[in-house]
Amino acid sequence: MLGSYLFRYFDRKGYGVWGMGRRRSRNGCIKRVDLTIREDVQDVFAVIKPDVTINCAAIVNLDFCQDNPSMAYAVNTKVADMLSQLAFEGKSHYIQISSDGVFDGMKKFPYNERDLPNPINVYGKTKRAAEIAILNTNNHAIVLRTNIYGHKGEEKSSFSDWLYNSLFRHEPITMFEDFIYSPIYIGNLAQALDEILQGQITGLYHLSGIENCSKFDFGQCFANVFELNAKLILPGSYHGFPFKAPRPGYMALDSSNILRLLKTQILDLRGGLNFYKKEFDSLVQLEAL
């Protein structure tokens, strides 16, 4: 989701954009590469010689990671470390997209960069291992912890796609009122990334939405902005839900450190959802042509 969005965003901004992934684009700007094979990735770096490298590759399904720890480690940790090394060797500013999932959720007010990570599931452990590897070996890198939402636009749907489709079909759904986080719309994150890469900012930062909310609060606001029936959303608890991977209940992030360096306005929940709806409506109109 994030990678494809950023590709389109920076392409529209006039950057020379290249990508690596599971599919090759028609214009050849996205190379079909197995990111776990260093030699193949190294060949692409040698040809493109990127000024900036943004790693959006990750397995983000927590339960899948819990069932497949070797695969999760290969993609979330080893690929991230390898891309960071190649970027460092090529003098490319490296941007690693990390996660609020590196914390255990025991805190009851937003986590800042000084708080000690303590991941409680395989996904969080693989993302934390990537952070350590990158920050210990690449002083031209920035690691950004975040939690994004947006339209996936591919075969598999995102969380917000599921939410929209369920409400559009008038299906009642339950959303957790005891799971707290700081979601940011991918469009708003892209704006901040544009400024970060231009400023060559490095280090470890949190970059999330400026408003903390529960999943239930998010769903209610989403329904109101998208003019869907918010009464279909029922409050529930993540406690006792049959997840395979344990979940931290509190994942809110304090982004004040990065905000002091940026001019980009980071939006609150309704502002981010209004931005999302505007782009979503434009996409629907394009698909209707």
Secondary structure, 3 states (H helix, E strand, C coil): CHHHHHHHHHHHCCCCCCEEECCCCCCCCEEECCCCCHHHHHHHHHHHCCCEEEECCCCCCHHHHHHCHHHHHHHHHHHHHHHHHHHHHCCCEEEEEEEHHHCCCCCCCCECCCCCCCCCCHHHHHHHHHHHHHHHHCCCEEEEEECEECCCCCCCCCHHHHHHHHHHCCCCEEEECCCEECCEEHHHHHHHHHHHHHHCCCEEEECCCCCCEEHHHHHHHHHHHCCCCHHHEEEECCCCCCCCCCCCCECCECCHHHHCCCCCCCCCHHHHHHHHHHHHHHHHHHHHC
